[in-house]
Amino acid sequence: MLEDLTTFALTVFFGFFAIMNPIANTPVFLGLTAEDPEPVRRSVARTAVLLAFVIVVIFCVAGKAIFALFGITLPAFRIAGGIVVFVIGYHMLQGEPSRVHNPTHEDNRSSLEAELGIAVSPLAVPILAGPGTITTAMSFVATGGIARFLITIGIFGALCLITYAFFVGGQRVVEYIGTGGTKVVTRLMGLILTVVGVQMVILGLQGAKQLPGA
């Protein structure tokens, strides 16, 4: 029994790590928060991982019921998330972020709220707690048993802490490569985000074709 749970725990850890990929997501976070002071950056990182954790726990507990209640399908969730990621990635690629991601001086009083909005989208959803993460978590807990449920939630929480450490420590890289390097990273991550967004939409469309009545 203990051996089975150990194997399950390792499977859960590597499954979540591959999907969340804190190493690859750190440059994305740095690109989105490149012009923010350290306290705001930490607030964004903390809010993003905390919200991602809460979302995954909710879906682990009542995911199927939530989808059924609102008539939501996973393909629709993928498509919507892909569009959000694509739009934000496009603005990063053009070097013209929207007001919510780069508040003007006139928006200074609400700049913190605007920057924390990044923590909600795209960081928490769909980058950290996207369709892949949610479905993976739901499949892990679907095997049944309170032990496996707790292991899944606990390991995802640990991955959130690891991701937070990567996010808040990544600024040292920015300081090393300088402003010019940061702009290059921002545009590169914008390109990656647009591609990820397109891929999510493609997966959503493929899934939609397999739905009954499609």
C-alpha positions as CSV (number, residue, x, y, z in Angstrom):
1,M,0.0,0.0,0.0
2,L,2.8,2.4,1.0
3,E,4.7,1.5,-2.2
4,D,1.6,2.2,-4.3
5,L,1.1,5.6,-2.7
6,T,4.8,6.5,-3.2
7,T,4.6,5.6,-6.9
8,F,1.4,7.6,-7.2
9,A,3.0,10.6,-5.4
10,L,6.0,10.6,-7.8
11,T,3.6,10.3,-10.8
12,V,1.6,13.3,-9.5
13,F,4.7,15.4,-8.9
14,F,6.3,14.9,-12.3
15,G,2.9,15.2,-14.0
16,F,2.2,18.6,-12.4
17,F,5.8,19.8,-12.9
18,A,5.7,19.0,-16.6
19,I,2.4,20.9,-17.0
20,M,3.2,23.9,-14.8
21,N,6.8,24.0,-15.8
22,P,8.0,26.8,-13.4
23,I,11.3,27.0,-15.3
24,A,9.7,27.9,-18.6
25,N,7.0,30.1,-17.0
26,T,9.5,32.2,-15.0
27,P,10.6,34.3,-18.1
28,V,6.9,34.8,-18.9
29,F,6.3,36.2,-15.4
30,L,9.4,38.4,-15.7
31,G,8.2,39.7,-19.0
32,L,4.7,40.6,-17.6
33,T,6.2,42.3,-14.5
34,A,9.4,43.7,-16.0
35,E,8.6,47.3,-15.0
36,D,7.1,46.6,-11.6
37,P,8.8,47.3,-8.2
38,E,9.8,44.3,-6.1
39,P,6.9,44.5,-3.7
40,V,4.3,44.5,-6.5
41,R,6.1,41.7,-8.3
42,R,6.0,39.6,-5.1
43,S,2.3,40.4,-4.7
44,V,1.6,39.3,-8.2
45,A,3.5,36.0,-7.8
46,R,1.9,35.3,-4.4
47,T,-1.6,36.0,-5.7
48,A,-1.1,34.0,-8.9
49,V,0.1,30.8,-7.1
50,L,-2.5,31.1,-4.3
51,L,-5.3,31.6,-6.8
52,A,-4.1,28.7,-8.9
53,F,-4.0,26.5,-5.9
54,V,-7.6,27.4,-4.9
55,I,-8.9,26.9,-8.4
56,V,-7.3,23.4,-8.7
57,V,-8.7,22.4,-5.2
58,I,-12.2,23.6,-6.2
59,F,-12.1,21.6,-9.4
60,C,-10.7,18.5,-7.6
61,V,-13.6,18.7,-5.2
62,A,-16.4,19.7,-7.6
63,G,-15.0,20.0,-11.1
64,K,-17.6,17.8,-12.9
65,A,-20.5,19.4,-11.0
66,I,-19.2,22.9,-11.9
67,F,-18.9,22.1,-15.6
68,A,-22.3,20.5,-15.6
69,L,-23.9,23.4,-13.7
70,F,-22.8,26.0,-16.2
71,G,-22.9,23.8,-19.3
72,I,-19.2,24.2,-19.8
73,T,-17.1,21.8,-21.8
74,L,-13.4,21.4,-21.6
75,P,-12.9,22.3,-25.3
76,A,-14.7,25.6,-24.7
77,F,-12.5,26.2,-21.7
78,R,-9.4,25.5,-23.8
79,I,-10.5,27.8,-26.6
80,A,-11.3,30.7,-24.3
81,G,-8.1,30.3,-22.4
82,G,-6.1,30.2,-25.7
83,I,-7.6,33.4,-26.9
84,V,-6.7,35.2,-23.6
85,V,-3.1,33.9,-23.8
86,F,-2.8,34.9,-27.5
87,V,-4.0,38.4,-27.0
88,I,-1.7,39.1,-24.2
89,G,1.2,37.4,-26.0
90,Y,0.5,39.5,-29.1
91,H,0.7,42.8,-27.1
92,M,4.0,41.6,-25.5
93,L,5.4,40.7,-28.9
94,Q,4.5,44.2,-30.3
95,G,6.0,45.9,-27.3
96,E,2.6,47.7,-26.7
97,P,1.1,46.1,-23.6
98,S,-2.5,47.0,-22.8
99,R,-3.3,49.4,-19.9
100,V,-4.1,46.6,-17.6
101,H,-0.6,45.2,-18.0
102,N,1.2,48.6,-18.1
103,P,-0.8,51.3,-16.3
104,T,-0.4,54.9,-17.4
105,H,0.5,57.7,-15.0
106,E,-3.2,58.7,-15.0
107,D,-4.0,55.3,-13.7
108,N,-1.4,55.5,-11.0
109,R,-3.8,55.3,-8.1
110,S,-5.1,52.0,-9.3
111,S,-1.8,50.7,-10.7
112,L,-1.5,48.0,-8.0
113,E,-4.9,46.7,-8.7
114,A,-4.2,46.6,-12.4
115,E,-0.9,44.8,-12.0
116,L,-2.5,42.3,-9.6
117,G,-4.9,41.6,-12.4
118,I,-2.0,40.0,-14.2
119,A,-1.9,37.4,-11.4
120,V,-5.5,36.4,-12.3
121,S,-5.0,36.3,-16.1
122,P,-2.9,35.1,-17.6
123,L,-0.7,33.8,-14.7
124,A,-3.2,31.9,-12.5
125,V,-5.5,31.2,-15.4
126,P,-4.7,29.7,-17.8
127,I,-0.9,29.5,-17.4
128,L,-0.7,27.8,-13.9
129,A,-4.2,26.5,-13.5
130,G,-5.2,26.0,-17.2
131,P,-7.2,23.2,-18.8
132,G,-4.2,20.8,-18.7
133,T,-3.5,21.3,-15.0
134,I,-7.2,21.1,-14.1
135,T,-7.9,18.0,-16.1
136,T,-4.7,16.3,-14.8
137,A,-5.7,17.1,-11.2
138,M,-9.2,15.8,-11.7
139,S,-7.9,12.6,-13.2
140,F,-5.6,12.0,-10.3
141,V,-8.3,12.4,-7.7
142,A,-10.8,10.4,-9.8
143,T,-8.9,7.2,-8.9
144,G,-10.6,7.5,-5.5
145,G,-9.5,7.4,-1.9
146,I,-8.9,10.2,0.6
147,A,-5.2,9.4,0.7
148,R,-4.7,10.0,-3.1
149,F,-6.8,13.2,-2.9
150,L,-4.6,14.6,-0.1
151,I,-1.5,13.6,-1.9
152,T,-2.6,15.3,-5.1
153,I,-3.6,18.5,-3.3
154,G,-0.4,18.5,-1.2
155,I,1.9,18.0,-4.2
156,F,0.2,20.7,-6.2
157,G,0.6,23.0,-3.2
158,A,4.3,22.2,-3.1
159,L,4.6,22.9,-6.9
160,C,2.9,26.3,-6.3
161,L,5.6,27.1,-3.6
162,I,8.3,26.0,-6.1
163,T,6.8,28.2,-8.8
164,Y,6.6,31.2,-6.4
165,A,10.3,30.7,-5.5
166,F,11.2,30.7,-9.2
167,F,9.1,33.8,-9.9
168,V,10.5,36.0,-7.0
169,G,14.0,34.8,-7.6
170,G,14.0,35.3,-11.3
171,Q,14.4,39.1,-11.1
172,R,18.1,38.5,-10.5
173,V,18.3,37.3,-14.1
174,V,16.7,40.5,-15.3
175,E,19.2,42.6,-13.3
176,Y,22.0,40.6,-14.9
177,I,20.9,40.9,-18.5
178,G,19.8,44.5,-18.2
179,T,17.0,46.5,-19.8
180,G,17.8,45.6,-23.4
181,G,17.9,41.9,-22.5
182,T,14.6,42.2,-20.7
183,K,13.0,43.7,-23.7
184,V,14.3,40.8,-25.8
185,V,13.0,38.3,-23.3
186,T,9.6,40.1,-23.2
187,R,9.2,39.8,-27.0
188,L,10.5,36.3,-27.0
189,M,8.0,35.3,-24.3
190,G,5.3,37.1,-26.2
191,L,6.0,34.9,-29.2
192,I,5.9,31.8,-27.0
193,L,2.6,32.9,-25.4
194,T,1.0,33.5,-28.8
195,V,2.1,30.1,-30.0
196,V,0.8,28.5,-26.7
197,G,-2.5,30.4,-27.2
198,V,-2.9,29.1,-30.7
199,Q,-2.1,25.5,-29.6
200,M,-4.7,25.7,-26.9
201,V,-7.3,26.9,-29.4
202,I,-6.3,24.0,-31.8
203,L,-6.7,21.5,-28.9
204,G,-10.1,23.0,-28.0
205,L,-11.3,22.7,-31.6
206,Q,-10.1,19.1,-31.9
207,G,-11.9,18.3,-28.6
208,A,-15.1,20.1,-29.8
209,K,-15.2,17.8,-32.9
210,Q,-15.3,14.8,-30.6
211,L,-18.2,16.0,-28.6
212,P,-21.6,14.3,-29.0
213,G,-23.6,15.9,-31.8
214,A,-20.6,17.7,-33.3
